[in-house]
């Protein structure tokens, strides 16, 4: 059964990472680019060159504003690409960066982003080996758009495959969700809201991935950094790909007070809000306790939690469950409540 | 001696591929991204992973209009990345494509570009294995910007190095220059000019590269696809990198009548106009005749010509010479006479 894409024009929701993005990619782009290495909604493509197993990923960044509490477009672009490689079970080996710059952009703004990118790459131990720069007229871009592309080498300690999910596997999360999306929303200044303690969570998730590799590499079934579309969208994708159900223990999911408050006020679900430094993994039941301890031992991992488990029914579905027995369907993101968050 | 970048804001010329682009990349970006694999103005970065020699390149495309006689942004984006790998002596193995789409873009326009990209990739025998899509508000992009990233495997038949240039080496060109840039200029409709016979030369240069590999791989010193900045800028770069002089036989350079006429009218030099399917190589003197014959035997290579030779003086300089003894300095592109041609 193939999804058909019948929309007549591009809307903001097509870039939001939820259902509309999925329809665009799976209904239009993937069928045309059709090839065995293309895995439409996974984080990186995996293929072999000369016997070496490689992963490759590219993302464009259009976040607005360019700088926000806790990070900036350049840092996001480098961390995002590193994270896509890492959760695909690959060690980052090289990055490229391209820029679309708006004429009139102050050079100091560009310099700050280039320095942020270099610092983020250095922190992750990977080099930015090339790129490209284009300039468009004033008014044809919002300051700058950045595209990063990353190459990684598959880490043989992992054998990730959603098809290996089985009932009882545990869902682990590295920390509190929603900080990035809500920070961006507040940073735009369009709402009469402020929260001094809000900061983007942008960071490389490589230390979490390495912690799992060392603890229980072969017991890890799936990893993901829940960016656009949030935790709900990422888990719906693995539910769909595996054919399993994911039971989400909603009370176990860490959400900072400012994020929870903003979501309540604005009618948003923290599970749909983008993160830029969080990490989800599904591990074998037998490995779950050690894996969680390993995540918590990572600096910045003290809020890591066991947030769900794999069940056989209802197939291809994410269900939120509460301690007093309530359940609700947790769907993918629909629409685009927070445009241009990355 | 290090170039310093002291400009205060980004101008169109910084994206034109000439002197201002060079100052931006070498004076600002490269020093911050500093690492051994970074070769600022070459077409692709070369490095090894697990003993396999790889090349990687990325370019953003912002051409306006999106479609023009002979091609479109999608075709350009795929051919351009394939060409950057090919002239770096690498066989393309995988491509990624990312899109920044403007809200309101008719889906039929996007579909046409995706189909053009798939066709171009198929023609070159390489797959588009992944990518990303972002959407910005209406007015924040001109329809769409496309970034392509390519991975290639180094072709062991080549050992390219500008340091190996020596006096007497010959400069070969695959065909007529300037068609792409002048076609774009006319396609914008801003000039009261028309030339029905003008078409972009966008194509993969891989057949030319393969012809040289089979004929005289080890005798090839340098290859380049002269895009932004044109033939003059590409040759100035190799003159500078090698420390040699390049004598350019200006009368031997094929230029179609419409391009020559437009350049005369507008005060442009065809040597500075962008090409998207031409190919320059410098080969050992002893190989030059066979190499030229091989280029001419490629379909679409009937206009290939021997257009220059390497000399020892004046060092780091390109000199145009004519049959009646005239000479002139041929400089890199300065300014941006034709913005957003790719």
Interface residues (C-beta under 8 A of the other chain):
Chain A: X5 X7 X8 X9 X10 X11 X12 X13 X14 X15 X16 X21 X24 X25 X28 X29 X32 X33 X34 X35 X36 X37 X38 X39 X42 X44 X45 X47 X49 X50 X51 X52 X54 X56 X57 X58 X59 X60 X61 X62 X93 X94 X96 X97 X98 X99 X100 X101 X102 X103 X104 X105 X106 X107 X110 X111 X114 X115 X117 X118 X121 X127 X128 X129 X130 X131 X132 X133 X134 X135 X136 X137 X139 X140 X141 X142 X145 X147 X149 X151 X153 X339 X340 X342
Chain B: X5 X7 X8 X9 X10 X11 X12 X13 X14 X15 X16 X21 X24 X25 X28 X29 X32 X33 X34 X35 X36 X37 X38 X39 X42 X44 X45 X47 X49 X50 X51 X52 X54 X56 X57 X58 X59 X60 X61 X62 X93 X94 X96 X97 X98 X99 X100 X101 X102 X103 X104 X105 X106 X107 X110 X111 X114 X115 X117 X118 X121 X127 X128 X129 X130 X131 X132 X133 X134 X135 X136 X137 X139 X140 X141 X142 X145 X147 X149 X151 X153 X339 X340 X342
